[in-house]
Amino acid sequence: MNHLLYVCALLLMFCSNAVAKNFTLASPNGRLKALVNVDKAITYQVTYNGTRLLAPSQISMTVGSGDRWGVGSKLRKATKVARNETISAQNYKKAVVADRCNELTLAFDGFSIVFRAYDEGVAYRFVSGSMKSLKIVAEQADMNYPDDLETLVPYVREKGDVKAQLHNSFENNYTSACLSELRDGQLIFLPYIVKADNGVKVVVAESDVENYPGMFVEKGSKENGMDAVFAPCPKTVKQGGHNELEQIVTETEDYIALAKPKQKFPWRIISVSAEDKDILDNDMVFRLAAPSRLADASWVKPGKVAWDWWNDWGLYKVPFKAGINTQTYKHYIDFAAKHGIEYVILDEGWAVNKKADLFQVVPEIDLKGIVDYGKQKGVDIILWAGYKAFDRDMERVCQTYAAMGVKGYKVDFINRNDAEVMNFLYKAAETCAKYKQVLDFHGICPPTGLTRTWPNVINFEGVNGQEQNKWSTMKKYDQVQYDVTVPFARNFAGPMDYTQGAMLNGTRSTYRPSNSEPMSQGTRCHQLAEYVIFLSPLNMLCDSPTHYDEEPECTDFIAKIPTVWDETVALKSEVGEYVAVARRAGGKWYVGALTNWTPRDLTLDLTPLKVAGKTAVVFKDGANAEKFAQDYEKTTVTIPADGKVTVRLAPGGGVAMEI
């Protein structure tokens, strides 16, 4: 009898394990739900106010032993907890980030999966339970949508097979296409946007990508789906690419990552916004990143940069030949000191070309003399560095130049996001932190939370920024349209080095590309407003000091505006049409708004700022800005009792105000 009861108990246990289990995880406000099904496979779906945003989507991870986590896996335990914490943020769009969600952990043999539901979105990650290193062969991160929805996607610009596309700069315009219209075999990098029913927007991103490749997606194998794609680990690389500064993968391993014991894998983020403006104040990527590893980050200094490359070292009305030489950089330092600008960058050209050696300085440059001159003037120096040159001598470079007084590096032409490169980012951050130096990564994927984990990483590129105006026609690069899209997409991932601040401005008919005399598309006030709209803690003044000296009002505004914020309030905005944001630093509010090429009267409701009766200095498009893009008007207004201010935006226009 006892034997029979024991057998029945075993059968019941077996049947219990064999029966599918469903879990519902709701956000704190109850509107957003993740529905997880554990059966022979593991799938999840997402609903918002009862409407399905993500159809059942399978997730799994294949390890080198041949196991496939999430397929035929036995669930051992399921636990739920509620989290309600706050995060002190540095170099961000707010000083404090709320971390309030409900969490579900599903424990299996050898691994677990953690789901979180925030009011702003759903996220999940795999976690290894192994005490040994594991080869991760593949990850399945399907995202299937309920209908043939419209998307906004940034395709990889490079053509060819997947191997060719994996080496890219993560820069492109956004393409609007329904899921069925996406290009077969063309990789898409994150974040991308899906337009769901009732105006709801889904933004897909990732966070905490360490010892693992970044994620691409492509048109899915299932109808209305997206499939994840990951770069394999490099086996051999060769020096090449731009001026011999890149590391080109020539042979790959048969796995995508070599996981450490108990490794936590990246968060997959499905952000949900009922209104377009809500995307602008979403913190999912930041809050899901690993906490700061700097015990004391008080030395990390964000700020502005007087920049040389975009304006082609474009000084004139000076008594010397401008270019990559000591006199030119001393002039940039003088300009920076005059306007309280924290940094000057020595961009590409200060080190001998095609040597990938940061200790071979061109004879026209007295580097120590420039650094010492900057110290006298209260201006710090940042050095541009190619990826290969920085990687090969990282410790020596940081130690030597920190001793000289150099405060950081702009590392460029990385152009990959495989696990080796993502580990390089962490290693560079840690090494620079040891010498109290900052980093600005260029030619790299959009950020995945590294700026929280290592606060001395204060900017990333991964954006199709204003440099495109040096060579692109408007047909190839519609900057104005891009500017009212990128705040909702690329900037969702974190800070971006877009390089604004042009004093030469073009309308649709007067714009023309030029390397040595570049201009922006859109109005002067469009450029000013970008300093409010775009999150960029290390922010460039891209134009020539000569031009800035001729435009003292605009120069004073952009030189003094903060680059990090205590509070952000998103104002009424529409993806691809117009965008408006208010940000507070200390006792001052700054408000910015941009429009596409459509002129519009925009009413900004500033009630949440509680600034009724306050005085605002306003830079707005001039009466003739439609014809002469440089035309602007600076005026002073009093915010009315109802908090509403109406402004007229010219085609490609903008408005910026300080309250």
C-alpha positions in Angstrom: 0.0 0.0 0.0 2.8 2.4 0.9 4.6 1.4 -2.3 1.4 2.2 -4.3 1.0 5.6 -2.7 4.6 6.4 -3.5 4.1 5.4 -7.1 1.0 7.6 -7.3 2.8 10.5 -5.8 5.5 10.1 -8.4 2.9 10.1 -11.2 1.3 13.2 -9.8 4.6 14.9 -9.7 5.3 13.9 -13.2 1.9 15.0 -14.4 2.4 18.3 -12.6 5.7 18.9 -14.3 4.2 17.9 -17.7 1.2 20.3 -17.5 1.8 23.7 -18.9 2.0 26.5 -16.4 0.8 30.1 -17.0 2.0 33.1 -15.1 0.6 36.7 -15.2 2.9 39.5 -14.1 1.2 42.9 -13.9 2.8 46.3 -13.7 2.2 48.3 -10.4 -0.6 50.3 -12.0 -2.1 47.1 -13.5 -2.3 48.3 -17.1 0.7 46.4 -18.5 0.9 42.6 -18.2 3.4 39.9 -19.2 1.8 36.6 -19.7 4.3 33.7 -19.5 3.7 30.2 -20.6 6.0 27.4 -19.5 5.4 24.2 -21.5 7.7 22.3 -23.9 8.8 25.7 -24.9 8.7 29.1 -23.0 6.7 31.9 -24.6 5.6 35.3 -23.3 3.2 37.9 -24.6 2.5 41.5 -23.5 -0.8 43.3 -23.1 -1.7 46.9 -22.4 -5.2 47.7 -21.0 -6.2 44.3 -22.2 -5.0 44.8 -25.8 -2.3 42.5 -27.0 0.9 44.3 -28.0 3.2 41.3 -28.3 1.8 37.9 -29.5 3.3 34.7 -28.0 7.0 34.9 -28.6 9.5 32.1 -27.8 12.7 32.6 -25.9 15.5 30.2 -25.3 19.3 30.0 -25.0 21.5 27.2 -26.4 24.7 26.4 -24.5 27.8 24.5 -25.7 26.8 21.3 -23.9 23.9 20.9 -26.3 21.3 22.0 -23.8 18.7 24.4 -24.9 17.5 26.4 -22.0 13.8 27.0 -22.3 13.0 23.9 -24.5 11.9 20.9 -22.5 13.1 22.6 -19.3 11.5 21.5 -16.0 10.3 24.4 -13.8 11.5 24.0 -10.3 10.2 27.1 -8.6 8.4 30.3 -9.3 8.6 33.4 -7.1 7.2 36.9 -7.2 8.4 40.0 -5.4 7.5 43.6 -5.6 10.4 46.2 -5.9 10.1 49.8 -4.9 13.4 51.6 -4.7 15.1 54.7 -6.0 18.4 55.2 -7.9 20.6 58.2 -7.5 21.5 59.1 -11.1 24.6 60.9 -12.4 25.1 62.6 -15.8 21.4 61.9 -16.7 18.1 63.6 -17.5 17.1 63.4 -13.8 18.7 63.2 -10.4 16.6 60.3 -9.1 15.1 57.4 -11.0 12.3 55.3 -9.6 12.7 51.6 -9.7 9.2 50.3 -9.0 8.1 47.0 -10.6 6.8 43.5 -10.0 9.2 40.7 -10.6 8.8 37.0 -11.5 11.7 34.6 -11.3 11.3 31.1 -12.9 14.0 28.7 -11.7 14.9 25.7 -13.9 17.7 23.2 -13.8 20.9 25.1 -14.5 19.3 28.5 -15.2 16.5 30.9 -14.4 14.6 33.6 -16.2 13.6 36.9 -14.6 10.7 39.0 -15.8 9.9 42.5 -14.6 6.8 44.5 -15.3 7.1 48.3 -14.8 4.4 50.9 -15.7 6.7 51.8 -18.6 7.5 48.4 -20.0 8.3 44.7 -19.6 11.8 43.2 -19.5 13.3 39.8 -19.1 16.7 38.2 -18.8 18.3 34.8 -18.5 20.6 34.0 -15.6 23.1 31.1 -15.5 23.0 28.8 -12.5 26.3 27.1 -13.5 29.4 27.5 -11.4 31.4 26.9 -14.6 32.1 29.0 -17.7 29.7 28.1 -20.5 29.8 28.6 -24.2 26.6 30.4 -25.3 25.9 29.1 -28.9 22.7 31.0 -29.6 19.9 33.0 -28.1 16.3 33.0 -29.3 14.6 36.3 -28.6 11.6 36.2 -30.9 9.2 39.2 -30.9 6.0 38.4 -32.7 3.4 41.1 -33.1 -0.4 40.6 -33.4 -0.8 42.4 -36.7 1.1 43.9 -39.6 2.0 47.0 -37.7 4.0 50.0 -38.8 7.6 50.3 -37.6 10.4 52.8 -37.5 13.7 50.9 -37.9 17.3 51.9 -38.4 18.8 49.4 -40.9 22.5 48.6 -40.8 23.8 50.9 -43.6 26.3 48.3 -44.8 25.2 45.9 -47.5 26.0 42.2 -48.2 25.7 39.1 -46.1 25.3 39.0 -42.4 29.1 38.9 -41.8 29.5 42.1 -43.8 26.7 43.8 -42.0 27.9 43.0 -38.5 30.9 45.4 -39.1 29.1 48.7 -39.2 29.0 52.2 -37.6 25.4 52.0 -36.2 24.4 55.1 -38.1 21.4 55.4 -40.4 18.1 57.2 -41.0 14.9 55.6 -39.7 12.8 53.8 -42.3 9.0 53.6 -41.9 7.6 50.2 -43.0 5.0 47.7 -42.0 6.4 44.4 -40.6 5.6 42.6 -43.8 7.5 45.3 -45.8 10.8 45.0 -43.9 13.8 44.0 -46.0 14.7 40.4 -46.1 18.2 39.7 -44.7 18.9 43.3 -43.7 19.9 43.7 -40.1 18.3 46.3 -37.8 20.0 47.7 -34.8 18.3 48.9 -31.6 16.2 50.7 -30.5 13.4 50.4 -33.0 9.7 51.5 -32.7 6.5 49.7 -33.4 3.3 51.6 -33.7 0.5 49.7 -32.1 -3.3 50.4 -32.0 -4.8 53.4 -30.3 -1.6 55.5 -30.6 0.4 53.1 -28.3 4.1 52.9 -29.1 6.4 50.0 -28.4 10.2 50.7 -28.2 12.5 47.6 -28.2 15.9 48.0 -26.5 18.4 46.2 -24.3 20.4 46.9 -21.2 23.3 45.6 -19.1 25.1 44.0 -22.1 28.4 42.7 -20.5 30.5 39.8 -21.7 27.9 39.3 -24.4 27.1 40.7 -27.9 24.6 43.4 -28.6 21.4 42.4 -30.3 20.4 43.0 -33.9 17.0 42.0 -35.3 15.8 41.1 -38.7 12.5 40.4 -40.4 11.2 37.3 -38.6 10.6 33.8 -39.8 7.1 34.0 -38.5 4.5 36.4 -39.9 4.6 39.8 -38.3 7.7 38.8 -36.3 11.2 40.0 -35.6 14.1 37.5 -34.9 17.2 38.3 -32.9 20.7 38.1 -34.5 24.0 38.1 -32.6 27.6 38.4 -33.8 29.7 35.4 -33.0 32.8 35.7 -30.9 35.9 36.7 -33.0 38.5 34.0 -33.4 41.0 36.1 -35.5 41.0 39.8 -36.3 43.2 42.0 -38.6 44.1 45.6 -38.4 42.5 47.7 -41.2 39.6 49.9 -42.0 39.7 53.7 -41.5 43.4 54.7 -41.4 44.3 51.3 -40.1 42.5 52.0 -36.8 39.8 49.3 -36.9 40.0 45.6 -36.0 38.3 43.6 -38.7 37.0 40.1 -37.8 38.4 37.6 -40.3 37.3 34.3 -38.5 34.7 33.6 -35.9 34.1 31.0 -33.2 31.0 28.8 -33.2 29.5 30.6 -30.2 28.4 34.1 -29.4 29.7 34.4 -25.8 31.9 32.6 -23.3 29.7 33.1 -20.2 31.2 33.5 -16.7 29.9 31.4 -13.8 26.5 32.6 -12.6 26.5 35.2 -15.4 23.5 37.5 -15.8 22.6 38.0 -19.4 21.3 41.2 -21.0 17.8 42.5 -20.3 15.4 42.5 -23.3 13.2 45.5 -23.0 9.7 46.0 -24.5 8.8 49.5 -23.6 5.2 50.7 -23.8 4.0 54.3 -24.1 0.4 55.4 -24.3 1.4 58.8 -25.6 4.4 59.6 -27.7 5.7 62.1 -25.2 6.0 59.4 -22.6 8.9 57.8 -24.6 11.0 60.9 -23.9 11.0 60.4 -20.1 11.4 56.6 -20.1 14.1 55.2 -17.8 14.1 51.5 -18.6 17.6 51.2 -20.1 19.2 53.2 -17.2 17.4 51.5 -14.4 18.1 48.0 -15.6 21.8 48.6 -16.0 24.2 47.3 -13.3 24.8 49.9 -10.5 27.8 52.2 -10.5 31.2 50.5 -9.9 32.8 53.8 -9.0 32.9 54.2 -5.2 33.4 58.0 -5.8 32.4 59.5 -9.1 32.5 63.1 -7.9 35.5 63.8 -10.1 33.6 62.9 -13.3 32.9 66.2 -15.0 30.3 66.6 -17.8 30.1 69.7 -19.8 30.7 71.4 -23.2 33.4 70.8 -25.7 34.9 73.3 -28.2 35.3 70.9 -31.2 37.6 71.2 -34.2 36.7 68.5 -36.7 33.2 69.4 -37.9 34.2 73.0 -38.8 37.5 71.7 -40.4 39.7 73.7 -38.0 37.8 76.6 -39.5 39.3 79.6 -37.9 39.7 82.9 -39.8 40.4 86.5 -38.9 43.4 85.1 -37.0 47.1 86.0 -37.6 48.2 82.3 -38.2 47.5 79.4 -40.5 44.7 77.5 -39.0 44.9 73.7 -38.9 46.2 70.8 -36.8 48.8 72.8 -34.9 49.5 74.3 -31.5 48.4 77.9 -32.4 45.0 76.7 -33.5 44.4 74.7 -30.4 45.5 77.5 -28.1 42.9 79.7 -29.9 40.2 77.0 -29.3 41.3 77.0 -25.6 41.1 80.8 -25.4 37.5 80.6 -26.9 36.5 77.9 -24.4 37.9 79.9 -21.5 36.1 83.0 -22.5 32.7 81.2 -22.5 33.2 78.9 -19.6 33.4 75.8 -21.8 35.0 72.9 -19.9 36.8 71.0 -22.7 38.6 71.1 -26.0 39.0 68.0 -28.1 42.0 67.3 -30.2 40.3 65.2 -32.9 41.8 63.0 -35.5 45.1 64.2 -36.9 47.2 65.0 -33.7 48.8 61.5 -33.9 50.7 60.3 -36.9 48.3 58.9 -39.5 48.0 55.2 -40.2 50.3 54.2 -37.4 47.7 53.3 -34.8 50.2 54.6 -32.2 49.1 57.3 -29.8 52.7 58.1 -28.8 53.6 59.2 -32.3 52.5 62.9 -32.3 52.7 65.0 -35.4 55.5 67.7 -35.2 53.0 70.5 -35.6 51.6 69.6 -32.2 53.2 70.4 -28.8 50.8 68.2 -26.8 52.2 69.0 -23.4 52.3 72.7 -24.2 48.6 72.6 -25.3 47.6 70.7 -22.1 49.6 73.1 -19.9 48.0 76.1 -21.6 44.6 74.6 -21.0 45.4 74.2 -17.4 46.3 77.9 -17.1 43.0 78.8 -18.7 40.8 76.3 -16.8 40.1 74.2 -19.9 40.7 70.5 -20.0 41.9 68.5 -23.0 40.3 65.3 -24.4 42.2 63.3 -27.1 40.7 61.5 -30.0 41.9 57.9 -30.3 41.2 55.2 -32.9 40.1 51.8 -31.5 43.2 49.8 -32.4 45.5 52.5 -31.2 43.8 52.8 -27.8 43.2 49.1 -27.3 46.8 48.0 -28.0 48.4 50.4 -25.4 45.4 51.2 -23.1 47.1 51.1 -19.7 50.2 53.0 -20.9 48.1 55.6 -22.8 46.0 56.3 -19.8 48.9 56.4 -17.3 51.1 58.6 -19.5 48.5 61.1 -20.6 46.8 61.3 -17.2 50.2 62.3 -15.8 50.4 65.0 -18.5 46.9 66.3 -17.5 44.7 64.9 -20.3 41.2 64.3 -18.9 39.8 61.7 -21.3 39.4 60.1 -24.7 37.1 60.0 -27.6 37.6 56.5 -28.9 36.4 56.0 -32.5 35.9 53.5 -35.3 35.0 50.5 -33.1 32.3 49.5 -35.5 31.3 46.2 -33.9 29.2 45.0 -31.0 30.3 41.4 -30.5 31.2 40.2 -27.0 34.9 41.1 -27.5 34.0 44.7 -28.2 31.4 45.0 -25.4 34.1 43.7 -23.0 36.5 46.3 -24.4 34.0 49.1 -23.5 34.0 47.9 -19.8 37.7 47.4 -19.7 38.3 50.9 -21.2 35.9 52.4 -18.7 37.6 50.7 -15.7 41.1 51.6 -16.9 40.2 55.3 -17.5 38.4 55.4 -14.1 41.6 54.3 -12.4 43.3 57.5 -13.9 40.3 59.7 -13.4 39.6 60.1 -17.1 36.3 60.3 -19.0 35.3 58.5 -22.2 33.2 59.3 -25.3 32.7 56.2 -27.5 32.2 56.7 -31.2 31.7 54.3 -34.1 29.8 52.1 -31.7 26.3 50.7 -31.0 23.9 52.9 -28.9 24.5 52.6 -25.2 23.1 49.8 -23.1 23.4 51.3 -19.6 27.2 51.5 -19.4 26.9 55.2 -18.4 25.2 54.1 -15.2 27.7 51.3 -14.4 30.7 53.4 -15.2 29.7 57.1 -14.9 33.0 58.2 -16.4 31.6 57.0 -19.8 29.6 60.2 -20.4 28.7 59.9 -24.0 28.1 57.5 -27.0 27.7 58.0 -30.7 25.7 55.4 -32.5 23.7 58.2 -34.1 23.4 59.6 -37.6 24.4 63.0 -36.3 25.2 66.4 -37.7 28.5 65.3 -39.2 26.4 63.9 -42.1 25.9 67.5 -43.3 29.5 67.7 -44.3 28.9 65.4 -47.2 25.2 64.4 -47.6 22.6 65.9 -49.8 19.1 66.4 -48.2 17.8 63.5 -50.3 20.3 61.2 -48.6 20.1 62.7 -45.2 17.0 64.7 -44.1 18.4 66.0 -40.8 15.2 67.9 -39.8 13.1 64.8 -40.2 15.7 62.8 -38.3 15.8 65.3 -35.5 12.1 64.8 -34.7 12.5 61.0 -34.7 15.7 60.3 -32.9 14.6 61.6 -29.5 12.1 58.8 -29.4 14.4 56.1 -30.7 18.2 56.4 -30.4 18.0 58.8 -27.4 15.8 56.2 -25.7 18.9 54.1 -25.2 20.9 56.8 -23.5 23.1 59.8 -24.1 24.2 60.6 -27.7 27.0 62.6 -29.2 25.0 64.3 -32.0 27.3 67.3 -32.3 24.9 70.3 -32.7 25.5 74.0 -32.6 25.8 75.1 -36.2 25.8 78.9 -36.8 25.4 78.5 -40.6 21.9 77.2 -41.2 20.0 76.2 -44.3 16.4 76.0 -45.5 15.3 73.2 -47.8 16.3 75.4 -50.8 19.6 76.9 -49.4 21.2 74.0 -47.7 24.2 72.4 -49.3 26.8 70.0 -48.0 30.3 71.3 -47.5 33.4 69.8 -45.7 35.1 73.1 -44.8 32.0 75.4 -44.5 29.3 73.0 -43.2 25.8 74.1 -42.3 22.9 72.6 -40.6 19.5 71.9 -42.0 16.7 73.9 -40.4 16.8 77.1 -38.5 19.1 78.6 -36.0 16.6 78.1 -33.2 16.3 74.4 -34.3 20.0 74.1 -33.4 19.6 75.9 -30.1 16.6 73.8 -29.1 18.6 70.6 -29.6 20.7 71.5 -26.5 17.5 71.0 -24.5 15.9 68.1 -26.5 18.9 65.8 -26.9 20.4 64.1 -23.8 24.2 64.6 -24.2 26.2 65.1 -21.0 29.4 65.8 -23.0 28.0 68.2 -25.6 29.8 69.6 -28.6 29.9 73.1 -29.9 30.5 72.0 -33.4 31.1 75.3 -35.2 34.1 77.5 -35.6 35.0 79.9 -32.8 35.1 82.6 -35.5 31.4 82.0 -36.2 30.5 81.9 -32.5 32.3 85.2 -31.9 30.0 86.7 -34.6 26.9 85.4 -32.8 27.3 86.3 -29.2 23.7 85.9 -28.1 23.4 82.3 -29.4 26.9 81.4 -28.2 26.1 82.7 -24.7 23.0 80.5 -24.5 24.5 77.3 -25.7 27.7 77.8 -23.7 25.8 78.2 -20.4 23.0 75.7 -20.8 23.5 72.6 -18.5 24.2 69.2 -20.0 22.9 67.1 -17.1 19.5 67.6 -15.3 17.7 67.3 -12.0 14.3 66.8 -13.6 12.7 66.2 -17.0 9.1 66.8 -18.1 8.1 65.6 -21.5 5.7 67.9 -23.3 3.2 67.1 -26.0 5.1 65.5 -28.9 4.5 63.3 -31.9 7.0 60.9 -33.4 8.3 62.2 -36.7 6.4 65.5 -36.5 7.5 67.6 -33.5 9.0 67.1 -30.1 9.0 69.3 -27.0 10.8 68.8 -23.6 11.3 70.8 -20.4 14.4 70.1 -18.2 15.4 71.6 -14.9 18.8 72.2 -13.5 18.9 73.8 -10.1 16.4 76.7 -10.1 16.1 77.1 -13.8 13.9 75.4 -16.4 14.9 75.1 -20.0 12.3 74.3 -22.7 13.0 73.2 -26.2 10.8 72.3 -29.2 11.5 71.2 -32.7 9.3 70.7 -35.8 9.9 68.9 -39.0 9.6 70.8 -42.3 6.0 71.6 -41.5 5.5 75.0 -40.0 3.2 75.0 -37.0 1.8 77.0 -34.1 2.7 75.0 -31.1 1.1 75.6 -27.7 3.4 74.4 -24.9 1.6 73.6 -21.6 4.1 74.5 -18.9 1.7 73.9 -16.0 3.7 70.9 -14.6 6.7 73.2 -14.2 4.9 75.6 -11.9 6.4 78.6 -13.6 3.3 80.9 -14.0 4.4 84.5 -13.6 8.0 83.7 -14.1 10.2 85.5 -16.7 11.4 83.5 -19.7 14.1 84.4 -22.2 12.9 83.0 -25.5 14.9 82.3 -28.7 12.3 81.8 -31.5 12.3 81.6 -35.3 12.5 85.1 -36.9 9.8 86.5 -39.2 12.0 85.6 -42.2 13.4 82.2 -41.0 11.5 80.4 -43.7 13.7 82.1 -46.2 16.8 82.9 -44.2 17.3 80.0 -41.7 19.7 82.1 -39.5 16.9 84.6 -38.7 15.9 84.5 -35.1 14.4 86.7 -32.4 15.4 86.9 -28.8 12.7 88.1 -26.6 11.5 88.1 -22.9 8.0 87.0 -21.9 6.1 86.4 -18.7 4.6 82.9 -18.4 0.8 83.4 -18.2 -1.3 82.2 -15.3 -2.6 79.2 -17.2 1.0 78.1 -18.0 0.4 78.0 -21.7 2.8 79.6 -24.2 2.2 79.5 -28.0 5.1 79.8 -30.4 5.3 79.9 -34.2 7.8 77.4 -35.6 9.1 77.9 -39.1 9.7 75.0 -41.5 12.6 73.1 -39.8 12.2 75.4 -36.9 12.6 75.4 -33.2 12.2 77.4 -30.0 14.4 77.4 -26.9 13.7 79.2 -23.6 15.3 79.7 -20.2 12.9 80.3 -17.3 
